Amino acid sequence: MGETTTKKKLGLDLTVGPVFKTLLTFAVPIILTNLIQQIYSMVDLAVIGQFVGSTGTVGVSTGGEISDFMTPLATAFAMSGQVYVAQLMGSGQKEKAQKTIGTLLSIMFLASFICMAVTFVFHRQILTLLNCPEEAWSQARTYMIITVAGMPFIFGYNGVCGVLRGMGESQKPLIFISVAAVVNVILDLLLVAVFRMEAAGAAIATVMAQVGSFAAAFWFLYKNREMMGFELKPSYFKIEKEAAKKIIVLAIPQMVRSSLVRFSMLWVNSNVNAYGLTAAATNSVGNKIQKFMEVFMQGVETAASSMVGQNLGAKKPKRARDCILCTFAFCMGVAAISSVMFVCIPKQLYSIFTSDPEVLEFGVTYLRIMVMTIFVAGITGSFQSMVTGCGFVSLGFVLGIIDGVVSRIGFSLLFLNVFNMGVTSYFWGTAFSRTLTGVIVVGYFISGKWKTRKLLTE
């Protein structure tokens, strides 16, 4: 009986084995998960662009801004749970890790309902602040109202996946998101291309996909409830003070950074929208392409945070350092490939989403500016994985402010008011936005102070 119990194991032990191989083994399913998530998000834009036109493209993009703003909040809570669970697992405190699940899920569901209520009440004011073009207003409003109803499923899915990744399990979330992708693509084509429901059809497809991914994740959690210490009863979801404090303390800088980054992006998008439909569509499509290429780097960075957490918990700082260096090497390779595509085939990339000749032409300028963005993102994200993995809350908070407000908005205003570069000022501002953060996180890594930091588990 004891032997059978010992063999029951969820996920990888990230504290043993060749560093690069272990990192990639853990990271590849995360990359594929994020990739599929981006693809089915891009399907909305592609189908709308081809069957509705630029008004639909801008409507879906602008209407989806609030979901794009709130999803990182879900990711912040999930990442905090992931890092805390990873440190607990690395230090051998498995029972405590299991008890953290109920608290994390309760916090995430509560946050999702608050976000949903705020958006329902203030959606008109939000669209006004975004300078949504009048032609796209109806499409944007419909898309926003419908998609925000999916918030509890987004938060719930991310919560379960954060726990699994903290335990070293990255393959199951890939299955969950694959369910969502299939649902989304089928419903997008059916509701938008066949039934001509425009933005409403794309929104319904998105929400149903989110329901599917959460249902698959929750079923896995329930099916493996004994191994994960999960119980489907009200008392299990009681918020425990100690676990909640650790999760919230770690989530705050992530939320601050994500919220401020999204705020600054909303500010950029709002200002770009004021230049007209062509500029707005170029920016909308360009953002999707950029996010798609960054998925590969972000997957490894997410994996690195868990790996760093487990190894620091297991008192293996050298292995944690090597993990970050391997992450950096991988991200630079992805940035090099992406930059070649941005320079050599920009129109082909844009043509996936639009056939508007003016947007295709302006897209060439956008993607060539984004070459810098992809390299800076790779450097910053790689070394920031150490800050996240070791649980350095105060530095994360500072980075959030610098990354979200000072850099993106500051550089955009610099290019606009000093260099008079018009709408491209905002593209260049985005390209330079993570440079200061990059310098700080690289400096922190080189300093080696992360080796002596007090962990969340201590």
Disulfide bonds with the S-S distance in Angstrom:
none
